[in-house]
């Protein structure tokens, strides 16, 4: 899923939030006859880092900048109160460098400051590909991925980013849902894909040299990783440090698959990853009845996500739930044409109901399930 970031320019500099600390008291009065205290059960460790894409409520439209800032505070408070201890932040290359040498890094720097202040684990997406399109600066639009110019410009961008991400980022993904962009792997796509493999390998080595310990990968859709071209995508993932995926269990017509699919799909992704960790960049399930779902089915999905996550036994160290609040109508009006699917009612219903909460802030059943599951998992 490609989406525009929620943070306004420079806003996050004022959005420092405190974690909600829950004191877990032990019940008294249960001593043995000898007076020995009852042993405190050893808590089960959390299955990994939980992130929630903290989109703001957009209805009614914020009246002014102060109300907008309040909505961001509210969204981050909700996410962290529900157990989120990680953050997924993504930027297109064109966002960060709209023209040659003109770097716009304020939003990224604000996100890093927030991560640092709250002690969060960060997954950073550098989207040189955005699902259906290249997302590079305009002057690089027709440059081959493996060209010296492309590699040099990426290294120059990274040089500007390294100083303030060092020590604050755990995972970096180069390209978002790249399998959608390269399919159907005809001769032209194969040649470009091979060039991209070389570009990624060069970028990964440069990041490794400057940010030791940071895992570098490429984001695929889970359907692509488990689909007909899995062997081709493995050529790229073999060069990565982690298998990064978005996960929305949908059929080709955008109707939903059963809510229990995580129980089999997460295990399949782990097998695909081999000895590498699986990083789930986005995990979501719509609630629209038009595509065979409901609020109850969305809630069941969240429950099965946590069940499958626990069963992964640490092999999925980072999981980001998408989305806190539904997209606004303005965002939907942009996303539909971006994907070329504005006239597809099923697709738009899927996009419109991904939130755990509605655009006006009303929680869906899935929100209550998330809060319960997060507490049971030791995240709250």
C-alpha positions, 0 to 999 in steps of 0.5 A: 500500500502506498500512502501519503505521510500523515505528518505535516512539515515540521509539525512533529517537532512539537509532538513528543509523547509520553509512553503510557506506563501500566503498573502490573500489581501482584495480588496478595493474600495467597501465601502457603501455610509456611508463610512463603510468598506465592511465586510471581508467574514469569510474563510471556515476552512480547512477540516483537515490536508493534507499530501502528500507522497513526493516521489522524481522524479527519472528520470534521476537518480540523479548523486550524493548525492548533487543532491539527496538531491536537489530532496528531497528538491524539493519534500517537497517544492512541497508538502508543496507548494500545501498545505500539513501541515501534514506528514505520515512516516512509518517504519517496526519493522524490519527496526527499530530493525533489530536484537535483541536490535540493534535499527536503529532510525536515519531515524525516528529521522530525520523525527521527526526533520523535523516535528518539524521544519515545524510544521507538524502533524504526522501520524506514522506507526509502521508496525509490519505487512506489508500487506502480511507479518510479518515485525518483527525482524528475531528472532521474526518471529515465536513468537506468537503475544500475547507471553510475549516475543513479548510484552516485545520487542515491549515495549522496542522498544517504550521506545527508540522511546518515548523520541523524538516522544513525543509532535510531533506525533498525530496518531500512527498505529500498523500494515499496511493493516492487513486485507490483511494479515489475510484474508481469516480468516480460522481457522489458521488466526482466531487464529493468529488474536485473538493473534494480538488483544491482542498484539495490546491492550497491545501496545495501552495501553502502548502508551497511558500511555506514550503519552497521547492524541495520537490516536492509531489505526491499518491500514486496507484497506478501502475495507476490512473495508467495505467488507465481514469481516467487523464484524471481523475487528470491534473487533480490531477497537473497541479497537482503538482510530481512524479508520485508512485506505488506500483507492484505489477504485479498482475492484478485477482485479485492474481496477479502479472504478468510480472517484466519489466513495469517495462521498459514500465510505468516508461516509461509512467509517465514519459510520463504525468508529462511534464516532471515527475519520477516518484517511486516511493513503493513498488515491490514484488513478492510471492514467493507461489506461490499467485498465480503467483510464486516467489522466482526471479520476485521476484528477476527483478523486482528485476533488471528494476526496476534495468534500467528505472530506469537506462533512465529516465535520471534521470527517476525520481530517487527509488525506494523498495523495499517491503519489507525483511522480511515483515509479521508475522502481527499486521500481516497480521491488521490489514491484511486487515480494513483493506482489507476483504479478509481472506478473499481468499487471493490478496490475503493471499498477496500481502501476506504475501510482499512482503519481500526477506527473510522475517520470521525474517530469512532472505534471499530470492533477491531480496535477493541480486539487490538487493545485486548490482544496487545495487553495479552501479548505483554505489549501494554 
